[in-house]
């Protein structure tokens, strides 16, 4: 038996590649996850729009504060205006923060993060409770609440759960 010049005598062959059993993360999320992503973005946008609509209702807030003040309050007109301004600014800030969190969690859901799906589902459940209790609102808020509920349902469809499980399995081996 003759060996080739570049082969050592009695050399062992290279070992086979090691299979860790790691699942390869899917490159694209299923349609249900993409639908949930867009529905949650609609919910985020409606939160933002709702917050901005409060700016146009500032005079109604001032009138309500003035009426309440006339029934035994001791606020000056300047204090009523300041309270209305602070209230409007706080509502806008809360709306911006909630919109940003909705969008962030939607992107994390699209990336296959189960914790984001759970957080968004809790938010959608709160939206459903709000709808059932009839806490008021306008058409924009109802659209956002409905979008969040639809998104929560889509995020728990079998293909969505399989996608999240695949992503979780692929992350365990990194």
C-alpha positions as CSV (number, residue, x, y, z in Angstrom):
1,X,0.0,0.0,0.0
2,X,1.5,3.3,-1.1
3,X,0.6,6.6,0.3
4,X,0.5,9.8,-1.7
5,X,3.3,12.3,-1.0
6,X,1.0,14.7,0.9
7,X,-0.6,12.0,3.1
8,X,1.1,10.8,6.3
9,X,1.3,7.1,6.8
10,X,-1.3,5.9,9.3
11,X,-3.2,9.2,9.3
12,X,-6.7,9.2,10.6
13,X,-9.5,10.7,8.4
14,X,-11.0,14.0,9.6
15,X,-13.9,13.6,12.1
16,X,-17.4,14.0,10.8
17,X,-19.1,17.4,11.4
18,X,-20.7,17.7,14.8
19,X,-24.5,18.0,14.8
20,X,-25.6,19.8,17.9
21,X,-29.3,19.3,17.0
22,X,-29.8,23.1,16.9
23,X,-32.7,24.2,14.9
24,X,-32.1,26.8,12.3
25,X,-34.1,29.9,13.0
26,X,-36.6,30.6,10.3
27,X,-35.6,33.5,8.1
28,X,-39.1,34.8,7.7
29,X,-42.0,34.8,10.2
30,X,-45.2,33.2,9.2
31,X,-48.1,35.2,7.8
32,X,-49.9,35.2,11.2
33,X,-46.9,36.8,12.9
34,X,-46.6,39.4,10.2
35,X,-50.4,40.1,10.5
36,X,-50.1,40.4,14.2
37,X,-47.1,42.7,13.8
38,X,-49.0,45.1,11.5
39,X,-52.1,44.9,13.7
40,X,-50.1,45.9,16.8
41,X,-48.5,48.8,14.8
42,X,-52.1,49.9,14.0
43,X,-52.8,49.8,17.7
44,X,-49.7,51.8,18.4
45,X,-50.6,54.5,15.8
46,X,-54.2,54.8,17.2
47,X,-52.7,55.3,20.7
48,X,-50.6,58.1,19.3
49,X,-53.5,59.7,17.4
50,X,-55.7,59.4,20.5
51,X,-53.1,61.3,22.5
52,X,-52.8,64.0,19.9
53,X,-56.6,64.4,19.7
54,X,-56.6,65.5,23.3
55,X,-54.7,68.6,22.3
56,X,-57.9,69.7,20.4
57,X,-60.0,69.0,23.5
58,X,-58.0,71.4,25.8
59,X,-60.8,73.9,25.9
60,X,-63.3,71.3,27.0
61,X,-60.9,70.3,29.8
62,X,-60.6,73.9,30.9
63,X,-64.4,74.3,30.9
64,X,-64.8,71.1,33.0
65,X,-62.2,72.3,35.5
66,X,-63.8,75.8,35.6
67,X,-67.3,74.2,36.3
68,X,-65.8,72.0,39.0
69,X,-64.0,75.0,40.5
70,X,-67.3,77.1,40.5
71,X,-68.8,74.4,42.8
72,X,-66.6,75.2,45.7
73,X,-63.0,75.3,44.4
74,X,-60.4,77.9,45.1
75,X,-58.4,77.8,41.8
76,X,-57.6,80.9,39.9
77,X,-58.1,81.2,36.2
78,X,-54.3,80.9,35.7
79,X,-54.2,77.7,37.8
80,X,-57.1,76.2,35.8
81,X,-55.2,76.9,32.5
82,X,-52.0,75.4,34.0
83,X,-53.8,72.3,35.2
84,X,-55.4,71.8,31.7
85,X,-52.0,72.3,30.0
86,X,-50.3,69.8,32.3
87,X,-53.1,67.3,31.8
88,X,-52.9,67.6,28.0
89,X,-49.1,67.3,28.1
90,X,-49.2,64.2,30.3
91,X,-51.8,62.5,28.1
92,X,-49.6,63.2,25.0
93,X,-46.5,61.9,26.8
94,X,-48.3,58.7,28.0
95,X,-49.7,58.2,24.5
96,X,-46.2,58.5,22.9
97,X,-44.7,56.1,25.5
98,X,-47.4,53.5,25.0
99,X,-47.2,53.8,21.2
100,X,-43.4,53.4,21.3
101,X,-43.7,50.3,23.6
102,X,-46.4,48.8,21.4
103,X,-44.1,49.2,18.4
104,X,-41.1,47.9,20.2
105,X,-42.9,44.8,21.4
106,X,-44.4,44.3,17.9
107,X,-40.9,44.2,16.5
108,X,-39.8,41.8,19.2
109,X,-42.8,39.6,18.4
110,X,-41.9,39.6,14.8
111,X,-38.4,38.5,15.8
112,X,-39.9,35.5,17.6
113,X,-39.7,36.6,21.2
114,X,-42.3,34.9,23.4
115,X,-42.1,37.4,26.2
116,X,-43.2,40.1,23.7
117,X,-46.2,38.0,22.7
118,X,-47.2,37.7,26.4
119,X,-46.9,41.4,27.1
120,X,-48.8,42.3,24.0
121,X,-51.5,39.8,24.9
122,X,-51.9,41.3,28.3
123,X,-52.3,44.7,26.7
124,X,-54.9,43.3,24.2
125,X,-56.8,41.7,27.2
126,X,-56.9,45.1,28.9
127,X,-58.2,46.6,25.6
128,X,-60.9,43.9,25.5
129,X,-61.9,44.6,29.1
130,X,-62.1,48.3,28.2
131,X,-64.3,47.5,25.3
132,X,-66.6,45.3,27.3
133,X,-66.9,47.8,30.1
134,X,-67.7,50.5,27.7
135,X,-65.3,53.0,29.2
136,X,-65.9,55.4,26.4
137,X,-63.6,56.5,23.6
138,X,-63.9,57.4,20.0
139,X,-63.7,55.5,16.8
140,X,-59.9,55.7,16.7
141,X,-59.6,54.1,20.1
142,X,-62.1,51.3,19.2
143,X,-60.1,50.6,16.0
144,X,-56.9,50.3,18.0
145,X,-58.4,48.1,20.6
146,X,-59.9,45.8,18.0
147,X,-56.5,45.7,16.1
148,X,-54.8,44.6,19.4
149,X,-57.3,41.8,20.0
150,X,-57.0,40.5,16.5
151,X,-53.2,40.7,16.8
152,X,-53.2,38.7,20.0
153,X,-55.3,36.0,18.4
154,X,-53.0,35.8,15.4
155,X,-49.9,35.6,17.6
156,X,-51.2,32.4,19.2
157,X,-52.1,30.6,16.0
158,X,-50.4,27.2,15.5
159,X,-47.9,28.5,12.9
160,X,-47.1,31.5,15.2
161,X,-46.4,29.2,18.1
162,X,-44.3,26.9,16.0
163,X,-42.2,29.9,14.8
164,X,-41.6,31.2,18.3
165,X,-40.6,27.7,19.4
166,X,-38.2,27.4,16.5
167,X,-36.6,30.8,17.4
168,X,-36.4,29.8,21.0
169,X,-34.7,26.5,20.1
170,X,-32.2,28.2,17.8
171,X,-31.3,30.7,20.5
172,X,-30.5,28.0,23.0
173,X,-27.6,26.7,21.0
174,X,-25.8,30.1,20.4
